[in-house]
Amino acid sequence: MRRATIVLSGPDAGVVYRSLRPETGRDVPKARVSMRSEPNRLTLTIDADDTGALRAAVNSYLRWADVAARVRREVTS
């Protein structure tokens, strides 16, 4: 079992959490994802069966988080 823990902090954390929450209910093939939200902080934990599955899940979630944060910044500017 492989694990990655990603911590996002700052004003975008809440928006990213709300954006990614529906995705955590759908497991990526061979991976399980959980999130924990605190004020201005998001902890994303990904457990995967192998390194390839972990890499794929991390890449997907980081891209989705980046899109959510960029949209938030664009809307608020």
Backbone as a chain_set.jsonl record, in Angstrom:
{"seq": "MRRATIVLSGPDAGVVYRSLRPETGRDVPKARVSMRSEPNRLTLTIDADDTGALRAAVNSYLRWADVAARVRREVTS", "coords": {"N": [[0.846, -1.178, 0.0], [0.534, 2.185, -0.854], [0.915, 5.636, 0.108], [-0.07, 9.039, -0.068], [0.013, 12.263, 1.282], [-1.413, 15.343, 1.077], [-1.271, 18.721, 1.802], [-3.094, 21.603, 1.719], [-3.081, 25.03, 2.189], [-4.481, 28.201, 3.065], [-6.496, 30.865, 1.597], [-7.827, 29.593, -0.503], [-8.41, 27.013, 0.255], [-10.943, 26.212, 1.319], [-12.716, 26.429, -0.883], [-11.537, 24.632, -2.632], [-11.875, 22.283, -1.166], [-14.731, 22.065, -1.135], [-15.136, 21.773, -3.853], [-13.816, 19.394, -4.513], [-14.989, 17.509, -2.892], [-17.286, 15.951, -3.904], [-15.916, 14.19, -5.569], [-14.432, 12.525, -3.899], [-16.065, 10.497, -3.064], [-16.105, 8.758, -5.118], [-14.099, 6.274, -5.925], [-10.911, 6.365, -7.351], [-9.563, 4.18, -9.786], [-8.044, 1.528, -8.09], [-7.356, 3.135, -5.923], [-7.97, 5.032, -2.916], [-9.52, 7.839, -1.508], [-9.423, 10.399, 0.916], [-10.554, 13.294, 2.701], [-9.864, 16.065, 4.853], [-11.085, 18.906, 6.368], [-10.226, 22.053, 7.657], [-10.393, 25.368, 9.046], [-9.161, 27.39, 6.515], [-7.452, 25.358, 5.64], [-6.728, 22.286, 4.09], [-6.559, 18.835, 4.113], [-5.588, 16.227, 2.193], [-5.717, 12.852, 1.663], [-4.384, 10.117, 0.031], [-4.621, 6.77, -0.63], [-3.202, 4.015, -2.206], [-3.036, 1.037, -4.234], [-0.701, 0.56, -5.657], [2.316, 2.152, -6.938], [1.9, 3.358, -9.471], [-0.903, 3.734, -9.559], [-1.163, 5.464, -7.408], [0.288, 7.705, -8.318], [-1.3, 8.465, -10.532], [-3.729, 9.149, -9.253], [-2.9, 11.226, -7.519], [-2.001, 13.125, -9.414], [-4.457, 13.672, -10.738], [-6.102, 14.746, -8.631], [-4.553, 16.956, -7.82], [-4.591, 18.508, -10.147], [-7.374, 19.049, -10.349], [-7.699, 20.494, -7.977], [-6.091, 22.721, -8.517], [-7.502, 23.879, -10.672], [-9.934, 24.575, -9.378], [-8.996, 26.449, -7.491], [-7.946, 28.417, -9.191], [-10.265, 29.263, -10.541], [-11.715, 30.337, -8.401], [-10.031, 32.497, -7.723], [-10.196, 33.995, -10.069], [-12.903, 34.681, -10.161], [-13.171, 36.236, -7.869], [-11.57, 38.396, -8.387]], "CA": [[0.0, 0.0, 0.0], [1.255, 3.456, -0.95], [0.104, 6.742, 0.619], [0.376, 10.418, -0.24], [-0.769, 13.236, 2.028], [-1.226, 16.672, 0.503], [-1.871, 19.744, 2.643], [-3.273, 22.9, 1.071], [-3.49, 26.024, 3.17], [-4.727, 29.521, 2.525], [-7.896, 31.199, 1.344], [-8.431, 28.71, -1.509], [-8.624, 25.666, 0.799], [-12.372, 25.904, 1.451], [-13.285, 26.24, -2.212], [-10.993, 23.375, -3.155], [-12.559, 21.21, -0.437], [-16.102, 21.925, -1.63], [-15.08, 21.326, -5.244], [-13.334, 18.008, -4.601], [-15.776, 16.614, -2.031], [-18.037, 14.916, -4.644], [-14.999, 13.217, -6.177], [-13.897, 11.581, -2.919], [-16.977, 9.364, -2.964], [-15.835, 7.874, -6.258], [-12.705, 5.85, -5.878], [-10.114, 6.24, -8.561], [-9.17, 2.762, -9.825], [-6.968, 1.076, -7.206], [-6.994, 4.178, -4.961], [-9.007, 5.544, -2.042], [-9.205, 9.223, -1.186], [-10.158, 11.016, 2.015], [-10.199, 14.693, 2.916], [-10.212, 16.676, 6.141], [-11.086, 20.355, 6.206], [-10.151, 22.947, 8.81], [-10.369, 26.727, 8.498], [-8.008, 27.728, 5.664], [-6.534, 24.216, 5.512], [-7.313, 21.058, 3.557], [-5.642, 17.696, 4.077], [-6.049, 15.232, 1.237], [-4.935, 11.628, 1.818], [-4.647, 9.159, -1.041], [-4.041, 5.442, -0.449], [-3.298, 3.289, -3.47], [-2.48, -0.312, -4.243], [0.659, 0.559, -6.212], [2.863, 3.471, -7.228], [1.246, 3.907, -10.656], [-2.238, 4.193, -9.181], [-0.965, 6.631, -6.547], [0.694, 8.812, -9.189], [-2.462, 8.887, -11.31], [-4.689, 9.808, -8.362], [-2.303, 12.498, -7.084], [-2.062, 14.044, -10.551], [-5.845, 14.079, -10.958], [-6.576, 15.614, -7.56], [-3.822, 18.223, -7.86], [-5.122, 19.294, -11.271], [-8.699, 19.539, -9.976], [-7.505, 21.521, -6.948], [-5.567, 23.899, -9.198], [-8.608, 24.486, -11.427], [-10.86, 25.181, -8.421], [-8.348, 27.636, -6.921], [-7.865, 29.448, -10.244], [-11.612, 29.791, -10.765], [-12.015, 31.2, -7.239], [-9.277, 33.754, -7.846], [-10.719, 34.741, -11.227], [-14.215, 35.198, -9.805], [-13.058, 37.258, -6.817], [-10.726, 39.549, -8.77]], "C": [[0.89, 1.24, 0.0], [0.336, 4.565, -0.464], [0.766, 8.073, 0.293], [-0.563, 11.303, 0.573], [-0.407, 14.612, 1.498], [-1.964, 17.663, 1.396], [-1.895, 21.054, 1.861], [-3.719, 23.88, 2.138], [-3.641, 27.371, 2.483], [-6.192, 29.717, 2.183], [-8.584, 30.304, 0.313], [-8.842, 27.356, -0.943], [-10.097, 25.288, 0.886], [-13.038, 25.633, 0.117], [-12.808, 24.921, -2.817], [-11.683, 22.197, -2.469], [-13.969, 20.981, -0.998], [-16.136, 21.421, -3.069], [-14.707, 19.854, -5.37], [-14.184, 17.018, -3.815], [-16.589, 15.581, -2.813], [-17.136, 13.835, -5.248], [-14.49, 12.19, -5.176], [-14.803, 10.381, -2.721], [-16.778, 8.35, -4.074], [-14.367, 7.492, -6.23], [-12.098, 5.813, -7.267], [-9.686, 4.776, -8.616], [-7.934, 2.486, -8.97], [-6.524, 2.124, -6.201], [-8.209, 4.601, -4.149], [-8.57, 6.921, -1.555], [-10.047, 9.687, -0.008], [-9.663, 12.448, 2.182], [-10.622, 15.119, 4.311], [-10.069, 18.181, 5.966], [-11.05, 21.038, 7.562], [-10.163, 24.355, 8.238], [-9.049, 27.013, 7.765], [-6.998, 26.599, 5.51], [-7.306, 22.988, 5.035], [-6.238, 19.983, 3.548], [-6.289, 16.609, 3.227], [-5.143, 14.015, 1.376], [-5.369, 10.626, 0.754], [-3.898, 7.873, -0.725], [-4.242, 4.667, -1.737], [-2.614, 1.936, -3.358], [-1.04, -0.352, -4.739], [1.062, 1.984, -6.586], [2.192, 4.122, -8.439], [-0.132, 4.462, -10.344], [-2.15, 5.431, -8.294], [-0.616, 7.852, -7.388], [-0.5, 9.352, -9.966], [-3.464, 9.654, -10.435], [-4.162, 11.164, -7.889], [-2.378, 13.518, -8.212], [-3.48, 14.558, -10.777], [-6.3, 15.072, -9.894], [-5.834, 16.948, -7.531], [-4.303, 19.103, -9.007], [-6.494, 19.873, -10.93], [-8.593, 20.652, -8.932], [-7.013, 22.821, -7.584], [-6.672, 24.625, -9.969], [-9.564, 25.206, -10.475], [-10.276, 26.467, -7.842], [-8.265, 28.758, -7.954], [-9.225, 30.075, -10.518], [-11.984, 30.728, -9.624], [-11.302, 32.532, -7.371], [-9.805, 34.621, -8.98], [-12.054, 35.407, -10.869], [-14.108, 36.339, -8.787], [-12.204, 38.452, -7.222], [-11.493, 40.561, -9.585]], "O": [[1.863, 1.331, 0.75], [-0.883, 4.463, -0.6], [1.986, 8.218, 0.367], [-1.78, 11.116, 0.556], [0.763, 14.995, 1.476], [-3.139, 17.471, 1.71], [-0.863, 21.545, 1.405], [-4.636, 23.592, 2.906], [-3.014, 27.643, 1.459], [-7.025, 28.849, 2.444], [-9.813, 30.263, 0.265], [-9.564, 26.615, -1.611], [-10.463, 24.159, 0.561], [-13.839, 24.706, -0.002], [-13.584, 24.191, -3.434], [-12.036, 21.219, -3.127], [-14.351, 19.849, -1.296], [-17.068, 20.718, -3.458], [-15.226, 19.15, -6.237], [-14.105, 15.812, -4.051], [-16.589, 14.413, -2.424], [-17.562, 12.692, -5.415], [-14.145, 11.077, -5.573], [-14.345, 9.339, -2.25], [-17.234, 7.211, -3.973], [-13.498, 8.324, -6.491], [-12.689, 5.302, -8.219], [-9.463, 4.179, -7.562], [-6.904, 3.143, -9.123], [-5.419, 2.024, -5.668], [-9.34, 4.538, -4.63], [-7.403, 7.139, -1.233], [-11.243, 9.402, 0.058], [-8.522, 12.775, 1.855], [-11.594, 14.613, 4.873], [-9.049, 18.665, 5.474], [-11.756, 20.647, 8.492], [-9.959, 24.519, 7.035], [-7.967, 26.889, 8.338], [-5.816, 26.852, 5.275], [-8.398, 22.697, 5.523], [-5.139, 20.197, 3.036], [-7.391, 16.142, 3.514], [-3.927, 14.132, 1.224], [-6.554, 10.33, 0.597], [-2.677, 7.885, -0.571], [-5.338, 4.663, -2.298], [-1.743, 1.719, -2.515], [-0.25, -1.19, -4.304], [0.242, 2.902, -6.553], [1.943, 5.327, -8.424], [-0.489, 5.543, -10.813], [-2.969, 6.342, -8.413], [-1.179, 8.926, -7.178], [-0.69, 10.565, -10.048], [-3.981, 10.693, -10.845], [-4.908, 12.144, -7.864], [-2.778, 14.66, -7.986], [-3.679, 15.755, -10.985], [-6.83, 16.132, -10.227], [-6.445, 17.977, -7.242], [-4.411, 20.32, -8.85], [-6.754, 21.048, -11.188], [-9.323, 21.641, -9.002], [-7.476, 23.903, -7.222], [-6.762, 25.852, -9.919], [-9.961, 26.339, -10.747], [-10.983, 27.467, -7.716], [-8.49, 29.922, -7.623], [-9.324, 31.288, -10.706], [-12.518, 31.81, -9.866], [-11.903, 33.584, -7.154], [-9.855, 35.845, -8.86], [-12.298, 36.558, -11.232], [-14.877, 37.298, -8.846], [-12.122, 39.428, -6.475], [-10.934, 41.582, -9.984]]}, "num_chains": 1, "name": "protein.A"}
